[in-house]
């Protein structure tokens, strides 16, 4: 909280992740908070699955765009570009 006081109590975590071209962050969820992804460079496909099994939804991001995955949502990301 000392580095990002604006996030205190927001239920959101930040992490720096680098995905090699073609690499995928496997499906997972966060039971205690939401995730926000901000793409610094490259291309990233982000997907989530409806909690009732109703469907899988994907969106392709480019540098400067973001996605939010609400707490408990199963989601994954894949680098489909040519750079990290």
MMTF fields as JSON, N, C-alpha, C and O atoms, coordinates in Angstrom:
{
  "mmtfVersion": "1.0.0",
  "mmtfProducer": "UNKNOWN",
  "numBonds": 335,
  "numAtoms": 336,
  "numGroups": 84,
  "numChains": 1,
  "numModels": 1,
  "chainsPerModel": [1],
  "groupsPerChain": [84],
  "chainIdList": ["A"],
  "bondAtomList": [4, 2, 8, 6, 12, 10, 16, 14, 20, 18, 24, 22, 28, 26, 32, 30, 36, 34, 40, 38, 44, 42, 48, 46, 52, 50, 56, 54, 60, 58, 64, 62, 68, 66, 72, 70, 76, 74, 80, 78, 84, 82, 88, 86, 92, 90, 96, 94, 100, 98, 104, 102, 108, 106, 112, 110, 116, 114, 120, 118, 124, 122, 128, 126, 132, 130, 136, 134, 140, 138, 144, 142, 148, 146, 152, 150, 156, 154, 160, 158, 164, 162, 168, 166, 172, 170, 176, 174, 180, 178, 184, 182, 188, 186, 192, 190, 196, 194, 200, 198, 204, 202, 208, 206, 212, 210, 216, 214, 220, 218, 224, 222, 228, 226, 232, 230, 236, 234, 240, 238, 244, 242, 248, 246, 252, 250, 256, 254, 260, 258, 264, 262, 268, 266, 272, 270, 276, 274, 280, 278, 284, 282, 288, 286, 292, 290, 296, 294, 300, 298, 304, 302, 308, 306, 312, 310, 316, 314, 320, 318, 324, 322, 328, 326, 332, 330],
  "bondOrderList": [1, 1, 1, 1, 1, 1, 1, 1, 1, 1, 1, 1, 1, 1, 1, 1, 1, 1, 1, 1, 1, 1, 1, 1, 1, 1, 1, 1, 1, 1, 1, 1, 1, 1, 1, 1, 1, 1, 1, 1, 1, 1, 1, 1, 1, 1, 1, 1, 1, 1, 1, 1, 1, 1, 1, 1, 1, 1, 1, 1, 1, 1, 1, 1, 1, 1, 1, 1, 1, 1, 1, 1, 1, 1, 1, 1, 1, 1, 1, 1, 1, 1, 1],
  "groupList": [{"groupName": "UNK", "atomNameList": ["N", "CA", "C", "O"], "elementList": ["N", "C", "C", "O"], "formalChargeList": [0, 0, 0, 0], "bondAtomList": [1, 0, 2, 1, 3, 2], "bondOrderList": [1, 1, 2], "singleLetterCode": "X", "chemCompType": "L-PEPTIDE LINKING"}],
  "groupTypeList": [0, 0, 0, 0, 0, 0, 0, 0, 0, 0, 0, 0, 0, 0, 0, 0, 0, 0, 0, 0, 0, 0, 0, 0, 0, 0, 0, 0, 0, 0, 0, 0, 0, 0, 0, 0, 0, 0, 0, 0, 0, 0, 0, 0, 0, 0, 0, 0, 0, 0, 0, 0, 0, 0, 0, 0, 0, 0, 0, 0, 0, 0, 0, 0, 0, 0, 0, 0, 0, 0, 0, 0, 0, 0, 0, 0, 0, 0, 0, 0, 0, 0, 0, 0],
  "groupIdList": [1, 2, 3, 4, 5, 6, 7, 8, 9, 10, 11, 12, 13, 14, 15, 16, 17, 18, 19, 20, 21, 22, 23, 24, 25, 26, 27, 28, 29, 30, 31, 32, 33, 34, 35, 36, 37, 38, 39, 40, 41, 42, 43, 44, 45, 46, 47, 48, 49, 50, 51, 52, 53, 54, 55, 56, 57, 58, 59, 60, 61, 62, 63, 64, 65, 66, 67, 68, 69, 70, 71, 72, 73, 74, 75, 76, 77, 78, 79, 80, 81, 82, 83, 84],
  "secStructList": [7, 7, 1, 7, 4, 4, 4, 6, 6, 1, 7, 3, 3, 7, 7, 7, 7, 7, 7, 7, 6, 6, 7, 3, 3, 3, 3, 3, 7, 7, 6, 6, 7, 3, 3, 3, 3, 3, 7, 7, 1, 1, 3, 3, 3, 3, 3, 3, 3, 7, 6, 6, 1, 7, 7, 3, 3, 3, 3, 3, 3, 3, 6, 6, 7, 3, 3, 3, 3, 7, 6, 6, 7, 3, 3, 3, 3, 3, 3, 7, 1, 1, 7, 7],
  "xCoordList": [0.822, 0.0, 0.861, 0.383, 2.118, 2.989, 3.341, 3.582, 3.375, 3.704, 2.498, 2.646, 1.322, 0.097, -1.038, -1.993, -0.959, -1.988, -3.391, -4.367, -3.519, -4.846, -5.574, -6.781, -4.867, -5.498, -5.943, -6.622, -5.584, -5.947, -7.475, -8.179, -7.976, -9.408, -10.16, -11.374, -9.493, -10.175, -10.372, -11.151, -9.682, -9.819, -9.189, -9.619, -8.168, -7.492, -6.007, -5.431, -5.388, -3.955, -3.282, -3.903, -2.016, -1.226, 0.009, 0.632, 0.35, 1.571, 2.127, 1.373, 3.434, 4.062, 4.306, 4.935, 3.804, 3.928, 4.426, 3.965, 5.362, 5.838, 5.51, 5.885, 4.806, 4.49, 5.272, 5.239, 5.961, 6.671, 5.65, 4.508, 6.026, 5.096, 4.503, 5.229, 3.191, 2.485, 2.188, 1.384, 2.811, 2.62, 1.253, 0.656, 0.775, -0.534, -0.417, 0.297, -1.113, -1.315, -2.558, -3.662, -2.403, -3.486, -4.709, -4.598, -5.888, -7.112, -6.946, -6.418, -7.413, -7.321, -8.351, -9.021, -8.479, -9.369, -8.764, -7.835, -9.295, -8.83, -10.029, -10.914, -10.065, -11.226, -11.351, -12.418, -10.275, -10.327, -10.193, -10.105, -10.175, -10.048, -10.125, -10.041, -10.283, -10.343, -8.937, -7.985, -8.823, -7.546, -7.745, -8.74, -6.796, -6.784, -5.525, -4.433, -5.662, -4.539, -4.393, -5.352, -3.209, -2.893, -1.764, -0.702, -1.987, -1.002, -0.042, -0.441, 1.225, 2.263, 2.706, 2.869, 2.902, 3.292, 2.835, 2.551, 2.769, 2.401, 0.901, 0.143, 0.497, -0.896, -1.248, -0.459, -2.414, -2.809, -4.295, -5.133, -4.597, -5.999, -6.369, -5.702, -7.426, -7.913, -9.286, -10.113, -9.525, -10.789, -11.289, -10.505, -12.606, -13.192, -14.358, -14.924, -14.711, -15.788, -16.905, -16.664, -18.135, -19.267, -19.358, -19.087, -19.737, -19.767, -20.799, -20.666, -21.83, -22.863, -22.568, -23.424, -21.367, -20.996, -21.625, -21.608, -22.177, -22.889, -22.03, -22.538, -20.765, -19.946, -18.587, -18.303, -17.754, -16.394, -16.348, -16.773, -15.834, -15.778, -14.331, -13.617, -13.913, -12.536, -12.499, -13.422, -11.418, -11.183, -9.688, -8.857, -9.361, -7.963, -7.532, -8.151, -6.459, -5.948, -4.665, -3.897, -4.449, -3.166, -2.597, -3.281, -1.353, -0.678, -1.533, -2.112, -1.597, -2.361, -3.789, -4.508, -4.219, -5.578, -5.548, -4.501, -6.726, -6.818, -8.034, -8.968, -8.009, -9.14, -9.251, -8.249, -10.462, -10.711, -11.453, -12.423, -10.973, -11.618, -12.159, -11.38, -13.477, -14.054, -13.659, -13.357, -13.666, -13.339, -14.083, -15.291, -13.353, -13.958, -14.189, -14.625, -13.913, -14.136, -12.968, -11.812, -13.266, -12.223, -11.783, -12.61, -10.473, -9.956, -8.559, -7.886, -8.14, -6.777, -6.365, -7.195, -5.06, -4.507, -3.513, -2.876, -3.39, -2.403, -1.776, -2.469, -0.461, 0.28, 0.195, 0.805, -0.545, -0.633, 0.162, -0.001, 1.021, 1.867, 3.245, 3.469, 4.159, 5.517, 6.563, 7.752, 6.119, 7.06, 6.564, 5.392, 7.483, 7.119, 6.077, 5.635],
  "yCoordList": [-1.205, 0.0, 1.263, 2.326, 1.17, 2.338, 2.822, 4.012, 1.9, 2.274, 2.745, 3.556, 2.261, 2.6, 2.9, 2.127, 3.997, 4.266, 4.4, 4.198, 4.734, 4.865, 3.539, 3.522, 2.428, 1.113, 0.544, -0.483, 1.177, 0.674, 0.582, 1.569, -0.611, -0.824, -1.01, -1.213, -0.948, -1.062, -2.513, -2.781, -3.456, -4.861, -5.174, -6.1, -4.403, -4.594, -4.765, -4.096, -5.664, -5.866, -5.517, -5.583, -5.148, -4.838, -5.73, -5.936, -6.255, -7.044, -6.754, -6.46, -6.834, -6.673, -8.066, -8.902, -8.312, -9.62, -9.421, -8.52, -10.255, -10.251, -11.602, -12.643, -11.586, -12.821, -12.841, -11.879, -13.93, -14.108, -14.25, -14.63, -13.957, -14.131, -15.545, -16.537, -15.614, -16.892, -17.455, -18.379, -16.928, -17.455, -17.083, -16.076, -17.92, -17.699, -17.75, -18.591, -16.856, -16.929, -17.805, -17.37, -19.013, -20.002, -19.513, -18.635, -20.089, -19.676, -19.769, -20.747, -18.723, -18.638, -17.632, -16.988, -17.495, -16.483, -15.985, -16.586, -14.894, -14.29, -14.207, -13.374, -15.061, -15.097, -13.894, -13.672, -13.109, -12.015, -10.624, -9.642, -10.519, -9.189, -9.233, -10.301, -8.083, -7.938, -7.771, -7.499, -7.94, -7.738, -6.689, -6.706, -5.785, -4.829, -5.068, -5.143, -5.187, -5.402, -4.153, -3.725, -3.582, -2.445, -2.895, -3.298, -2.828, -3.301, -2.184, -1.171, -2.381, -1.377, -1.42, -0.375, -2.636, -2.757, -4.103, -5.024, -4.21, -5.466, -5.624, -4.654, -6.879, -7.256, -8.377, -9.302, -8.304, -9.298, -9.615, -8.716, -10.896, -11.335, -11.659, -12.461, -11.036, -11.28, -11.936, -11.529, -12.95, -13.681, -13.938, -14.047, -14.033, -14.466, -15.39, -15.376, -16.195, -17.163, -16.747, -16.422, -16.758, -16.436, -17.45, -18.635, -16.987, -17.868, -18.975, -20.008, -18.787, -19.816, -20.76, -21.564, -20.677, -21.526, -21.086, -21.834, -19.891, -19.397, -19.057, -19.019, -18.812, -18.488, -17.95, -17.625, -17.864, -17.318, -16.072, -16.09, -14.998, -13.719, -13.241, -13.265, -12.808, -12.36, -10.962, -10.534, -10.266, -8.935, -8.816, -9.264, -8.216, -8.016, -6.604, -5.624, -6.513, -5.222, -4.868, -5.742, -3.572, -3.069, -2.14, -1.788, -1.747, -0.901, 0.313, 0.97, 0.59, 1.728, 1.393, 2.259, 0.157, -0.249, -1.11, -1.618, -1.261, -1.985, -2.898, -2.735, -3.858, -4.751, -4.953, -4.919, -5.161, -5.428, -6.756, -7.002, -7.609, -8.885, -8.819, -8.778, -8.81, -8.731, -9.917, -11.001, -9.701, -10.726, -12.021, -12.009, -13.138, -14.456, -14.873, -15.999, -14.003, -14.319, -15.139, -14.736, -16.279, -17.083, -16.348, -15.96, -16.158, -15.382, -15.848, -16.545, -15.444, -15.735, -14.704, -13.968, -14.661, -13.723, -14.463, -15.426, -13.993, -14.57, -13.47, -12.598, -13.526, -12.606, -13.169, -14.199, -12.515, -12.996, -12.094, -12.16, -11.254, -10.389, -10.998, -12.178, -10.176, -10.636, -10.122, -10.4, -9.365, -8.858, -9.187, -9.505, -9.105, -9.369, -8.384, -8.432],
  "zCoordList": [0.0, 0.0, 0.0, -0.396, 0.435, 0.441, -0.95, -1.15, -1.929, -3.3, -4.095, -5.009, -3.772, -4.507, -3.541, -3.463, -2.807, -1.795, -2.369, -1.645, -3.645, -4.257, -4.381, -4.622, -4.221, -4.334, -2.994, -2.966, -1.888, -0.571, -0.473, -0.689, -0.147, 0.011, -1.298, -1.271, -2.43, -3.729, -4.153, -5.068, -3.507, -3.88, -5.23, -5.917, -5.613, -6.897, -6.646, -5.788, -7.401, -7.287, -8.608, -9.668, -8.535, -9.725, -9.71, -8.669, -10.883, -11.045, -12.427, -13.355, -12.567, -13.885, -14.441, -13.793, -15.649, -16.284, -17.707, -18.408, -18.134, -19.514, -20.126, -19.585, -21.262, -21.977, -23.291, -24.057, -23.537, -24.797, -25.934, -25.674, -27.179, -28.3, -28.318, -28.247, -28.413, -28.411, -27.04, -26.921, -26.001, -24.639, -24.082, -24.462, -23.174, -22.552, -21.038, -20.49, -20.373, -18.935, -18.766, -19.095, -18.266, -18.23, -17.46, -16.605, -17.768, -17.065, -15.546, -15.016, -14.868, -13.413, -12.932, -13.741, -11.639, -11.045, -9.745, -9.205, -9.256, -8.011, -7.062, -7.258, -6.037, -5.148, -4.219, -3.646, -4.056, -3.082, -3.69, -2.953, -5.008, -5.599, -7.115, -7.721, -7.713, -9.161, -9.729, -8.997, -11.042, -11.731, -12.813, -13.538, -12.913, -14.008, -14.812, -14.249, -16.107, -16.999, -17.872, -18.514, -17.894, -18.773, -19.681, -19.206, -20.978, -21.938, -22.314, -22.889, -21.984, -22.24, -23.697, -24.327, -24.241, -25.647, -26.18, -25.414, -27.49, -28.122, -28.31, -28.296, -28.486, -28.701, -27.737, -27.545, -27.138, -26.137, -26.295, -26.368, -26.345, -26.349, -24.904, -24.249, -24.416, -23.062, -23.166, -23.982, -22.339, -22.392, -20.976, -20.033, -20.847, -19.585, -19.873, -20.966, -18.878, -18.995, -18.056, -16.893, -18.569, -17.706, -16.573, -16.769, -15.398, -14.228, -14.353, -13.698, -15.181, -15.328, -16.488, -16.858, -17.068, -18.192, -19.503, -20.48, -19.536, -20.705, -21.899, -23.02, -21.706, -22.864, -22.5, -21.347, -23.519, -23.397, -24.262, -25.417, -23.7, -24.402, -24.457, -23.455, -25.639, -25.833, -26.427, -27.121, -26.14, -26.679, -26.967, -26.176, -28.092, -28.45, -28.078, -28.492, -27.289, -26.831, -27.56, -27.963, -27.72, -28.216, -27.157, -26.195, -27.336, -26.348, -25.985, -26.851, -24.684, -24.183, -23.8, -23.3, -24.023, -23.66, -22.399, -21.999, -21.781, -20.511, -20.487, -21.273, -19.577, -19.325, -17.822, -17.108, -17.349, -15.93, -15.825, -16.54, -14.913, -14.636, -13.215, -12.263, -13.054, -11.712, -10.84, -11.341, -9.567, -8.578, -8.894, -9.133, -8.894, -9.078, -10.522, -10.761, -11.5, -12.9, -13.457, -13.331, -14.066, -14.71, -15.968, -16.793, -16.106, -17.238, -17.622, -16.863, -18.821, -19.277, -20.306, -20.84, -20.577, -21.54, -22.425, -21.997, -23.68, -24.591, -25.438, -25.963, -25.558, -26.418, -27.836, -28.121, -28.725, -30.091, -31.047, -32.265, -30.468, -31.262, -31.48, -31.21, -31.972, -32.28, -31.29, -31.445, -30.263, -29.269, -27.869, -27.67, -26.891, -25.484, -25.036, -23.888]
}
